[in-house]
């Protein structure tokens, strides 16, 4: 596990952009493409701003989403809308390179099945993304794997519709088998409100049902935590 502490969210995003560009160059050189699953929240929007200036062969980058809200793609809460407005459109990313959760097609189960079918087009029993970007909520959730929810126990599927009772809504998410099959997983965590939870995830005992972020452990890949100074504020010195 790699652990990097930045001074603030903007520096965190800049470091993530540098790593994104490095991994993309490596993947394109070795496999002729770079597959990445994006995350939601505010921190990725800062990353997108830096990526606009990055040297990347965008025609060979293929974008997926690690999770999505149960809203239409043109609604402000949509993770796709945020990425489309801040990254895809400015860079003129081709539609053929973007794979989103098609939330408009039907029921939550149908949406998850549709995305699962999209992922099946990638090689392997579970997709092997070159990079999965993740955030972490103050409750310890990551992607849309929330504490105590059914998707935490999914072992056969790569994509799931996950009812989140604490929010009273459906969410869509990659599952642990897909996340932990990635070549690289990068957490982006910023803010003092995450400090106590981050300490529990990194230094506390195993509580995967309460702190779903603990179960992100790539089987044959790299795990990197990029956090800002405030989020790291409760960690022991040895873990920083």
Secondary structure in CASP SS format (residue, H / E / C, confidence):
PFRMAT SS
TARGET T0000
AUTHOR 0000-0000-0000
METHOD secondary structure of the structure
MODEL  1
X C 1.00
X E 1.00
X E 1.00
X E 1.00
X E 1.00
X E 1.00
X C 1.00
X C 1.00
X H 1.00
X H 1.00
X H 1.00
X H 1.00
X H 1.00
X H 1.00
X H 1.00
X H 1.00
X H 1.00
X H 1.00
X H 1.00
X H 1.00
X H 1.00
X H 1.00
X H 1.00
X H 1.00
X H 1.00
X H 1.00
X H 1.00
X H 1.00
X H 1.00
X H 1.00
X H 1.00
X C 1.00
X C 1.00
X E 1.00
X E 1.00
X E 1.00
X E 1.00
X E 1.00
X C 1.00
X C 1.00
X C 1.00
X C 1.00
X H 1.00
X H 1.00
X H 1.00
X H 1.00
X H 1.00
X H 1.00
X H 1.00
X H 1.00
X H 1.00
X C 1.00
X C 1.00
X C 1.00
X C 1.00
X C 1.00
X C 1.00
X H 1.00
X H 1.00
X H 1.00
X E 1.00
X E 1.00
X E 1.00
X E 1.00
X E 1.00
X C 1.00
X E 1.00
X E 1.00
X E 1.00
X C 1.00
X C 1.00
X C 1.00
X C 1.00
X C 1.00
X C 1.00
X C 1.00
X C 1.00
X C 1.00
X H 1.00
X H 1.00
X H 1.00
X H 1.00
X H 1.00
X H 1.00
X H 1.00
X H 1.00
X H 1.00
X H 1.00
X H 1.00
X H 1.00
X H 1.00
X C 1.00
X C 1.00
X C 1.00
X H 1.00
X H 1.00
X H 1.00
X E 1.00
X C 1.00
X C 1.00
X C 1.00
X C 1.00
X C 1.00
X C 1.00
X C 1.00
X C 1.00
X C 1.00
X H 1.00
X H 1.00
X H 1.00
X H 1.00
X H 1.00
X H 1.00
X H 1.00
X H 1.00
X H 1.00
X H 1.00
X H 1.00
X H 1.00
X C 1.00
X C 1.00
X C 1.00
X C 1.00
X C 1.00
X C 1.00
X C 1.00
X C 1.00
X C 1.00
X C 1.00
X C 1.00
X E 1.00
X E 1.00
X E 1.00
X E 1.00
X C 1.00
X C 1.00
X C 1.00
X C 1.00
X C 1.00
X C 1.00
X C 1.00
X E 1.00
X C 1.00
X C 1.00
X E 1.00
X C 1.00
X C 1.00
X C 1.00
X C 1.00
X H 1.00
X H 1.00
X H 1.00
X H 1.00
X C 1.00
X C 1.00
X C 1.00
X C 1.00
X C 1.00
X E 1.00
X E 1.00
X E 1.00
X E 1.00
X E 1.00
X E 1.00
X C 1.00
X C 1.00
X C 1.00
X C 1.00
X E 1.00
X E 1.00
X E 1.00
X E 1.00
X E 1.00
X E 1.00
X C 1.00
X H 1.00
X H 1.00
X H 1.00
X H 1.00
X C 1.00
X C 1.00
X C 1.00
X C 1.00
X E 1.00
X E 1.00
X E 1.00
X E 1.00
X E 1.00
X E 1.00
X C 1.00
X C 1.00
X H 1.00
X H 1.00
X H 1.00
X H 1.00
X H 1.00
X H 1.00
X H 1.00
X H 1.00
X H 1.00
X H 1.00
X H 1.00
X H 1.00
X C 1.00
X C 1.00
X C 1.00
X C 1.00
X C 1.00
X C 1.00
X C 1.00
X C 1.00
X H 1.00
X H 1.00
X H 1.00
X H 1.00
X C 1.00
X C 1.00
X C 1.00
X C 1.00
X C 1.00
X C 1.00
X E 1.00
X E 1.00
X E 1.00
X E 1.00
X E 1.00
X E 1.00
X E 1.00
X C 1.00
X C 1.00
X C 1.00
X C 1.00
X C 1.00
X C 1.00
X C 1.00
X C 1.00
X H 1.00
X H 1.00
X H 1.00
X C 1.00
END
